[in-house]
Amino acid sequence: MENIRRRFSNLWETPHKQPPREAYQFYQELIQPDNIVGVIGPFNNFIDKPALMQACHCVSGGNGSVFVIDPQWGPQKEPIDESSEKQKKHFSEVAGLGDFSSNHLRQIQIAKSNGIKLTLPQWLGPDSAAQKIELPNDSLDVIVDHSVSVFLSGGRLNRDPIECMSTMNSCYREYNRVLKPGGILILQTDRSEYRLKNNPFIRSLLDVFLENNGFDIEEFRVTDAFRIPVSTDVYDNWEQREFPKPFDSDKFSAYSMFKRMVNIDGAYYLVLDKPWSQGPDMLICTKANES
Ligand SMILES: C[S@@+](CC[C@H](N)C(=O)[O-])C[C@H]1O[C@@H](n2cnc3c(N)ncnc32)[C@H](O)[C@@H]1O
């Protein structure tokens, strides 16, 4: 614990009683431009759920790369049902809103081609999941898990508690395996949404699973807000200022992005998501040296 406080002293200086900080500040502090980052289970629309886009932005100035780890994410050649059955065999239940049309990658490409600095992510394919990541040991500097492992473990899915525990354990064991020693897991749990907030048993159980799988943990309060700085060129030259007619999904994505560009204190930002009023919890975990 002391080790983790020393390492993240900038973040730790903010006492817990102060208002929560915005999630993007943590991402910017923790993800370095040369990092290799794994993003688990991103959503199919970065405007609503921008953790992947933020990771792509953080590594855009260096030689870093981003891997997407979500069996439902990429373009699916097989019919959905068949592929779900196949995934079920590998990973038990694969749940959530998958991106069957690679919508997310397309939106990131559109943003990049309009001048927003982003590194394009690489999908690891349908055989990679939180429980089984197709990467060798010690491959990643950072893992971003934004409401995935806690979601898969049960909570709102009303799973059998033994199955929940086993899923949680297999996710964190796998994260620990693929992280480099000292690597960081950014875990946003939103404990209240997953009913962990007021349940000390489950709450401490999550911590126990992380610790048993070799992580040191520190908890922070954040608002789930993301800001990506953009140059005035991007702002001034942005073309999609009017709602596209007839409807064209690429133009619509660009239009939605433009609507989210704002001037804050003289600088321009793409502002994604709305800060949640209560804010989710963020656990910053580091792979302990001996696990
Ligand atoms: C609750 S959503 C979270 C989405 C997004 N990260 C967010 O913060 O809103 C769960 C996501 O996990 C993905 N998913 C489902 N099973 C998975 C698994 N075994 N491994 C990795 N991702 C998975 C789904 O495709 C979906 O995008």
The ligand as an ORCA input file, in Angstrom:
! r2SCAN-3c Opt
* xyz 0 1
  C     -21.338     -3.592    -19.073
  S     -20.608     -3.465    -20.683
  C     -19.313     -2.294    -20.324
  C     -18.994     -1.518    -21.556
  C     -18.062     -0.326    -21.364
  N     -16.727     -0.731    -20.970
  C     -18.640      0.635    -20.363
  O     -17.938      1.078    -19.506
  O     -19.803      0.939    -20.454
  C     -19.806     -5.021    -20.827
  C     -18.899     -5.153    -22.061
  O     -18.117     -6.341    -21.896
  C     -18.005     -7.025    -23.134
  N     -17.787     -8.436    -22.753
  C     -18.705     -9.385    -22.524
  N     -18.121    -10.527    -22.134
  C     -16.783    -10.275    -22.116
  C     -15.659    -11.053    -21.779
  N     -15.758    -12.313    -21.378
  N     -14.437    -10.469    -21.862
  C     -14.302     -9.180    -22.255
  N     -15.348     -8.398    -22.577
  C     -16.563     -8.933    -22.508
  C     -19.311     -6.735    -23.866
  O     -19.163     -6.841    -25.265
  C     -19.599     -5.302    -23.404
  O     -19.026     -4.376    -24.302
*
